[in-house]
Amino acid sequence: MTQAREAVRRALACVDEPAYLALDDGARLPRTAGPAVVTRMLERLEVEPGHRVLEIGTGSGFTAAVLSRLVRPGGHITSIDIDARLTARAAKLLESDGCRNVRLVTGDGTRWVPDSRYDRVIAWVAPVRVPDVWVRQAVPGAVLVSPVHLAPLARAMAVVRLRRGPAPERLAADLLMPGGFAEARPEPHDHWPVPSYGVDALTRDAAGRMWWVAAEWLRAHEPAVGMRLLELMITDGWHTAWPVPGERGADLHAYLMAARPEGLTTAALGAQGWGAGYSQPDGVALVGPADDLFVAGAPAAAERLDRWAREWRERGRPGMADLEPRLHRRGSGWDVRAVVP
Protein backbone atom coordinates (compact mmCIF):
# COMPACT_ATOMS: atom_id res chain seq x y z
CA MET A 1 0.00 0.00 0.00
CA THR A 2 2.88 2.37 0.75
CA GLN A 3 4.27 1.90 -2.77
CA ALA A 4 0.85 2.51 -4.33
CA ARG A 5 0.38 5.66 -2.26
CA GLU A 6 3.77 7.01 -3.29
CA ALA A 7 3.16 6.19 -6.97
CA VAL A 8 -0.19 8.00 -6.89
CA ARG A 9 1.36 10.98 -5.12
CA ARG A 10 4.02 11.31 -7.80
CA ALA A 11 1.52 10.93 -10.65
CA LEU A 12 -0.81 13.55 -9.17
CA ALA A 13 2.08 15.97 -8.81
CA CYS A 14 2.87 15.61 -12.53
CA VAL A 15 -0.59 16.65 -13.76
CA ASP A 16 -1.79 20.25 -13.90
CA GLU A 17 -5.30 19.75 -12.52
CA PRO A 18 -6.46 23.40 -12.97
CA ALA A 19 -5.65 23.15 -16.69
CA TYR A 20 -8.05 20.21 -17.02
CA LEU A 21 -10.83 21.81 -14.99
CA ALA A 22 -10.72 25.36 -16.41
CA LEU A 23 -13.30 26.24 -19.07
CA ASP A 24 -12.84 28.86 -21.76
CA ASP A 25 -15.26 31.27 -20.02
CA GLY A 26 -13.28 31.17 -16.78
CA ALA A 27 -15.62 28.76 -15.02
CA ARG A 28 -14.58 25.31 -13.83
CA LEU A 29 -15.99 21.90 -14.61
CA PRO A 30 -17.93 20.57 -11.61
CA ARG A 31 -16.20 17.83 -9.63
CA THR A 32 -18.34 14.98 -8.38
CA ALA A 33 -15.87 13.99 -5.63
CA GLY A 34 -13.26 15.77 -3.56
CA PRO A 35 -9.51 15.36 -4.11
CA ALA A 36 -9.12 13.15 -1.02
CA VAL A 37 -11.69 10.64 -2.30
CA VAL A 38 -10.10 10.57 -5.76
CA THR A 39 -6.67 9.99 -4.25
CA ARG A 40 -7.88 7.15 -2.01
CA MET A 41 -9.61 5.43 -4.92
CA LEU A 42 -6.50 5.63 -7.08
CA GLU A 43 -4.41 4.22 -4.25
CA ARG A 44 -6.80 1.31 -3.68
CA LEU A 45 -6.79 0.51 -7.40
CA GLU A 46 -3.16 -0.66 -7.07
CA VAL A 47 -2.16 0.32 -10.61
CA GLU A 48 1.23 -0.89 -11.82
CA PRO A 49 3.34 -0.05 -14.88
CA GLY A 50 2.14 -1.95 -17.96
CA HIS A 51 -1.44 -2.34 -16.76
CA ARG A 52 -4.45 -1.97 -19.05
CA VAL A 53 -6.98 0.21 -17.25
CA LEU A 54 -10.65 0.83 -18.03
CA GLU A 55 -11.95 4.16 -16.75
CA ILE A 56 -15.70 4.87 -16.60
CA GLY A 57 -16.40 8.59 -16.57
CA THR A 58 -13.73 10.59 -18.40
CA GLY A 59 -14.98 13.94 -17.16
CA SER A 60 -12.28 16.57 -17.49
CA GLY A 61 -9.62 14.01 -18.43
CA PHE A 62 -7.60 14.76 -15.29
CA THR A 63 -7.77 11.24 -13.84
CA ALA A 64 -7.02 9.72 -17.24
CA ALA A 65 -3.84 11.80 -17.25
CA VAL A 66 -2.94 10.54 -13.78
CA LEU A 67 -3.62 6.93 -14.79
CA SER A 68 -1.55 7.42 -17.95
CA ARG A 69 1.45 8.24 -15.80
CA LEU A 70 0.78 5.35 -13.42
CA VAL A 71 0.79 2.71 -16.19
CA ARG A 72 3.69 4.43 -18.01
CA PRO A 73 4.30 3.99 -21.77
CA GLY A 74 4.03 0.20 -21.54
CA GLY A 75 0.45 0.39 -20.27
CA HIS A 76 -2.80 1.65 -21.75
CA ILE A 77 -5.90 3.53 -20.61
CA THR A 78 -9.36 3.19 -22.17
CA SER A 79 -11.60 5.97 -20.86
CA ILE A 80 -15.31 6.13 -21.70
CA ASP A 81 -17.87 8.87 -21.07
CA ILE A 82 -21.52 9.30 -22.00
CA ASP A 83 -20.96 12.93 -23.04
CA ALA A 84 -19.28 13.42 -26.43
CA ARG A 85 -18.47 17.03 -25.50
CA LEU A 86 -16.37 15.84 -22.60
CA THR A 87 -14.50 13.16 -24.53
CA ALA A 88 -13.71 15.63 -27.33
CA ARG A 89 -12.47 18.21 -24.84
CA ALA A 90 -10.43 15.66 -22.89
CA ALA A 91 -8.85 14.36 -26.11
CA LYS A 92 -7.34 17.78 -26.84
CA LEU A 93 -6.07 18.25 -23.30
CA LEU A 94 -4.55 14.77 -23.09
CA GLU A 95 -2.84 15.16 -26.45
CA SER A 96 -1.29 18.46 -25.42
CA ASP A 97 -0.23 16.81 -22.15
CA GLY A 98 1.66 14.08 -24.00
CA CYS A 99 -0.64 11.23 -22.88
CA ARG A 100 -0.24 8.97 -25.93
CA ASN A 101 -1.44 5.81 -24.19
CA VAL A 102 -5.05 6.93 -23.62
CA ARG A 103 -7.97 5.94 -25.86
CA LEU A 104 -11.17 7.96 -25.43
CA VAL A 105 -14.58 6.48 -26.24
CA THR A 106 -18.07 7.99 -26.12
CA GLY A 107 -20.81 5.69 -24.83
CA ASP A 108 -22.67 4.30 -21.84
CA GLY A 109 -19.91 2.50 -19.97
CA THR A 110 -22.35 0.69 -17.70
CA ARG A 111 -23.82 -1.19 -20.70
CA TRP A 112 -20.92 -1.52 -23.12
CA VAL A 113 -17.16 -1.07 -23.09
CA PRO A 114 -14.62 -1.61 -25.88
CA ASP A 115 -13.81 -5.28 -26.27
CA SER A 116 -10.50 -5.86 -24.53
CA ARG A 117 -8.99 -7.33 -21.38
CA TYR A 118 -8.39 -5.06 -18.44
CA ASP A 119 -6.13 -5.40 -15.40
CA ARG A 120 -7.87 -2.59 -13.56
CA VAL A 121 -11.31 -0.94 -13.74
CA ILE A 122 -12.19 2.34 -12.05
CA ALA A 123 -15.46 4.29 -12.23
CA TRP A 124 -16.22 7.89 -11.29
CA VAL A 125 -20.00 7.50 -11.59
CA ALA A 126 -22.25 5.31 -9.47
CA PRO A 127 -24.18 2.51 -11.22
CA VAL A 128 -27.20 0.95 -9.55
CA ARG A 129 -25.19 -2.29 -9.47
CA VAL A 130 -21.74 -3.35 -10.62
CA PRO A 131 -22.23 -4.21 -14.31
CA ASP A 132 -21.38 -7.67 -15.65
CA VAL A 133 -19.62 -6.10 -18.63
CA TRP A 134 -16.86 -4.75 -16.37
CA VAL A 135 -16.29 -8.09 -14.69
CA ARG A 136 -16.38 -10.17 -17.88
CA GLN A 137 -13.69 -8.09 -19.54
CA ALA A 138 -11.47 -7.93 -16.47
CA VAL A 139 -8.67 -10.47 -16.30
CA PRO A 140 -8.43 -12.98 -13.41
CA GLY A 141 -6.93 -11.14 -10.47
CA ALA A 142 -8.12 -7.74 -11.71
CA VAL A 143 -9.03 -5.02 -9.20
CA LEU A 144 -12.18 -2.92 -9.68
CA VAL A 145 -12.96 0.27 -7.73
CA SER A 146 -16.33 1.94 -8.12
CA PRO A 147 -18.97 3.95 -6.28
CA VAL A 148 -22.13 1.92 -5.71
CA HIS A 149 -25.55 2.28 -4.10
CA LEU A 150 -25.89 0.49 -0.75
CA ALA A 151 -29.66 1.04 -0.61
CA PRO A 152 -32.33 1.98 -3.20
CA LEU A 153 -32.28 5.61 -2.09
CA ALA A 154 -30.73 8.74 -3.56
CA ARG A 155 -27.21 9.44 -2.27
CA ALA A 156 -27.03 6.13 -0.38
CA MET A 157 -23.54 5.53 -1.77
CA ALA A 158 -20.13 4.17 -0.92
CA VAL A 159 -17.03 3.16 -2.87
CA VAL A 160 -16.29 -0.57 -3.10
CA ARG A 161 -13.16 -2.44 -4.11
CA LEU A 162 -13.66 -5.75 -5.91
CA ARG A 163 -11.29 -8.50 -6.99
CA ARG A 164 -12.07 -10.86 -9.87
CA GLY A 165 -11.39 -14.55 -9.38
CA PRO A 166 -10.51 -17.21 -11.98
CA ALA A 167 -14.00 -16.89 -13.50
CA PRO A 168 -16.34 -13.87 -13.72
CA GLU A 169 -18.67 -15.49 -11.20
CA ARG A 170 -15.84 -15.53 -8.66
CA LEU A 171 -16.05 -11.90 -7.66
CA ALA A 172 -15.16 -10.75 -4.14
CA ALA A 173 -15.51 -7.41 -2.37
CA ASP A 174 -12.93 -6.58 0.26
CA LEU A 175 -13.24 -2.86 1.06
CA LEU A 176 -15.77 -0.07 1.49
CA MET A 177 -14.91 3.62 1.58
CA PRO A 178 -17.03 6.77 1.89
CA GLY A 179 -17.60 8.66 -1.34
CA GLY A 180 -20.44 10.35 -3.17
CA PHE A 181 -20.64 10.67 -6.95
CA ALA A 182 -23.06 11.48 -9.73
CA GLU A 183 -25.24 8.54 -10.70
CA ALA A 184 -24.47 6.73 -13.94
CA ARG A 185 -26.95 7.91 -16.57
CA PRO A 186 -27.94 6.59 -20.02
CA GLU A 187 -27.57 10.08 -21.54
CA PRO A 188 -25.66 13.31 -20.83
CA HIS A 189 -27.17 15.33 -18.00
CA ASP A 190 -26.23 18.76 -16.66
CA HIS A 191 -28.50 18.94 -13.59
CA TRP A 192 -26.10 17.59 -10.98
CA PRO A 193 -28.13 18.69 -7.91
CA VAL A 194 -30.97 16.29 -8.78
CA PRO A 195 -30.10 12.60 -8.35
CA SER A 196 -31.27 10.40 -11.21
CA TYR A 197 -31.85 7.38 -8.96
CA GLY A 198 -33.92 6.86 -5.84
CA VAL A 199 -35.77 10.18 -5.50
CA ASP A 200 -39.47 9.82 -4.63
CA ALA A 201 -40.57 13.46 -4.52
CA LEU A 202 -38.89 16.77 -5.34
CA THR A 203 -39.71 20.46 -5.40
CA ARG A 204 -38.14 23.89 -5.02
CA ASP A 205 -38.69 26.40 -2.27
CA ALA A 206 -39.53 30.08 -2.78
CA ALA A 207 -35.83 30.88 -3.27
CA GLY A 208 -35.50 28.24 -5.99
CA ARG A 209 -33.48 25.81 -3.85
CA MET A 210 -33.94 22.12 -4.54
CA TRP A 211 -35.59 19.83 -1.96
CA TRP A 212 -36.14 16.11 -2.50
CA VAL A 213 -36.94 13.08 -0.38
CA ALA A 214 -36.26 9.36 -0.89
CA ALA A 215 -37.85 6.63 1.24
CA GLU A 216 -39.05 3.15 0.31
CA TRP A 217 -42.27 3.54 2.31
CA LEU A 218 -43.26 6.46 0.06
CA ARG A 219 -43.43 4.14 -2.94
CA ALA A 220 -46.60 2.56 -1.58
CA HIS A 221 -48.39 5.93 -1.43
CA GLU A 222 -49.71 8.51 -3.85
CA PRO A 223 -47.19 11.15 -5.01
CA ALA A 224 -49.07 13.77 -2.99
CA VAL A 225 -47.82 12.18 0.25
CA GLY A 226 -44.21 12.89 -0.66
CA MET A 227 -45.03 16.43 -1.76
CA ARG A 228 -46.82 17.13 1.53
CA LEU A 229 -43.80 15.84 3.42
CA LEU A 230 -41.52 18.17 1.46
CA GLU A 231 -43.83 21.11 2.15
CA LEU A 232 -43.68 20.26 5.85
CA MET A 233 -39.89 20.17 5.70
CA ILE A 234 -39.70 23.55 3.95
CA THR A 235 -42.20 25.37 6.18
CA ASP A 236 -41.71 23.63 9.54
CA GLY A 237 -38.14 22.28 9.46
CA TRP A 238 -35.45 23.49 11.85
CA HIS A 239 -31.84 22.62 12.64
CA THR A 240 -30.47 21.82 16.07
CA ALA A 241 -27.13 20.68 17.48
CA TRP A 242 -26.08 17.04 17.37
CA PRO A 243 -26.66 15.68 20.91
CA VAL A 244 -23.16 14.24 21.43
CA PRO A 245 -20.32 16.58 20.37
CA GLY A 246 -17.51 14.91 18.47
CA GLU A 247 -19.62 12.18 16.88
CA ARG A 248 -19.62 12.01 13.10
CA GLY A 249 -22.95 12.11 11.35
CA ALA A 250 -21.33 10.42 8.33
CA ASP A 251 -20.59 7.37 10.50
CA LEU A 252 -24.24 7.13 11.53
CA HIS A 253 -25.21 7.49 7.86
CA ALA A 254 -22.99 4.53 7.01
CA TYR A 255 -24.43 2.42 9.81
CA LEU A 256 -27.99 3.15 8.68
CA MET A 257 -27.14 2.19 5.10
CA ALA A 258 -26.00 -1.18 6.44
CA ALA A 259 -28.87 -1.71 8.88
CA ARG A 260 -31.50 -0.36 6.46
CA PRO A 261 -34.22 -0.01 9.13
CA GLU A 262 -37.81 0.57 8.10
CA GLY A 263 -38.37 4.25 7.43
CA LEU A 264 -34.79 4.94 6.35
CA THR A 265 -34.78 8.20 4.41
CA THR A 266 -32.42 10.48 2.52
CA ALA A 267 -33.38 14.04 1.62
CA ALA A 268 -31.98 17.26 0.18
CA LEU A 269 -32.37 20.25 2.49
CA GLY A 270 -32.32 23.23 0.17
CA ALA A 271 -29.09 25.16 0.73
CA GLN A 272 -28.07 22.85 3.60
CA GLY A 273 -26.92 19.85 1.55
CA TRP A 274 -28.57 16.53 2.28
CA GLY A 275 -29.16 14.28 5.26
CA ALA A 276 -30.15 10.75 6.22
CA GLY A 277 -32.48 9.51 8.93
CA TYR A 278 -36.13 8.63 9.46
CA SER A 279 -39.41 9.84 7.99
CA GLN A 280 -43.11 9.10 8.23
CA PRO A 281 -46.08 10.86 6.61
CA ASP A 282 -46.23 13.60 9.26
CA GLY A 283 -42.61 13.99 10.32
CA VAL A 284 -38.93 13.68 9.51
CA ALA A 285 -35.65 13.68 11.44
CA LEU A 286 -32.31 13.65 9.65
CA VAL A 287 -28.62 13.89 10.45
CA GLY A 288 -27.38 16.75 8.29
CA PRO A 289 -24.04 17.39 6.55
CA ALA A 290 -22.70 19.60 9.37
CA ASP A 291 -23.22 16.91 12.05
CA ASP A 292 -26.45 18.60 13.08
CA LEU A 293 -30.08 17.47 13.24
CA PHE A 294 -32.87 18.56 10.93
CA VAL A 295 -36.37 17.99 12.36
CA ALA A 296 -39.84 18.74 11.03
CA GLY A 297 -43.33 17.69 12.08
CA ALA A 298 -44.28 14.97 14.56
CA PRO A 299 -41.86 14.39 17.49
CA ALA A 300 -42.10 10.63 16.87
CA ALA A 301 -39.69 10.99 13.94
CA ALA A 302 -36.95 12.47 16.13
CA GLU A 303 -37.60 9.80 18.76
CA ARG A 304 -37.13 7.05 16.18
CA LEU A 305 -33.86 8.56 14.93
CA ASP A 306 -32.65 8.88 18.53
CA ARG A 307 -33.36 5.17 19.05
CA TRP A 308 -31.31 4.29 15.95
CA ALA A 309 -28.46 6.49 17.22
CA ARG A 310 -28.47 4.69 20.58
CA GLU A 311 -28.26 1.33 18.79
CA TRP A 312 -25.34 2.68 16.73
CA ARG A 313 -23.50 3.77 19.87
CA GLU A 314 -24.10 0.41 21.52
CA ARG A 315 -22.37 -1.24 18.53
CA GLY A 316 -19.31 0.96 18.86
CA ARG A 317 -20.25 3.82 16.46
CA PRO A 318 -19.16 1.99 13.28
CA GLY A 319 -18.43 4.09 10.20
CA MET A 320 -17.98 3.14 6.56
CA ALA A 321 -14.47 1.75 7.11
CA ASP A 322 -15.85 -0.64 9.75
CA LEU A 323 -18.51 -2.17 7.49
CA GLU A 324 -18.04 -5.28 5.38
CA PRO A 325 -19.27 -5.42 1.77
CA ARG A 326 -21.44 -8.30 0.56
CA LEU A 327 -22.21 -9.10 -3.08
CA HIS A 328 -25.55 -10.37 -4.39
CA ARG A 329 -25.97 -11.51 -7.99
CA ARG A 330 -28.93 -9.75 -9.57
CA GLY A 331 -29.91 -9.42 -13.22
CA SER A 332 -27.03 -8.11 -15.30
CA GLY A 333 -24.76 -7.25 -12.42
CA TRP A 334 -23.95 -7.37 -8.73
CA ASP A 335 -25.68 -5.54 -5.90
CA VAL A 336 -23.39 -4.38 -3.10
CA ARG A 337 -24.72 -4.30 0.45
CA ALA A 338 -22.96 -3.46 3.69
CA VAL A 339 -23.11 -5.35 6.97
CA VAL A 340 -21.92 -4.49 10.47
CA PRO A 341 -19.47 -7.25 11.52
Buried (B, 14 or more C-beta within 10 A) or exposed (E): EEEBBEBBEEBBEEBEBEBBBBEEEEEEBEBBBEEEBBBBBBBBBBBBEEBBBBBBBBBBBBBBBBBBBBBBEEBBBBBBBBBEEBBEBBBEBBEEBEBEBBBBBBBBBBEEBEEEEBBBBBBBBBBBBBBBBBBEBBEEEBBBBBBBBBBBBBBBBBBBBBBBEEEBEEBEBEBBBBBBBBBBBEEEEEEEEEBBBBBBBBBEBEEEBBBBBBBBBBEEBEEEBBBBBBBBBBEEBEBEEBEEEEBEBBBBBBBBBBBBEEBBBBBBBBEBEBBBBBBBBEBBBBBBBEBBBBBBBBEEBBEBBBEBBEEBEEEEBBBBEBBBBEBEEEEEBBBBBBEBE
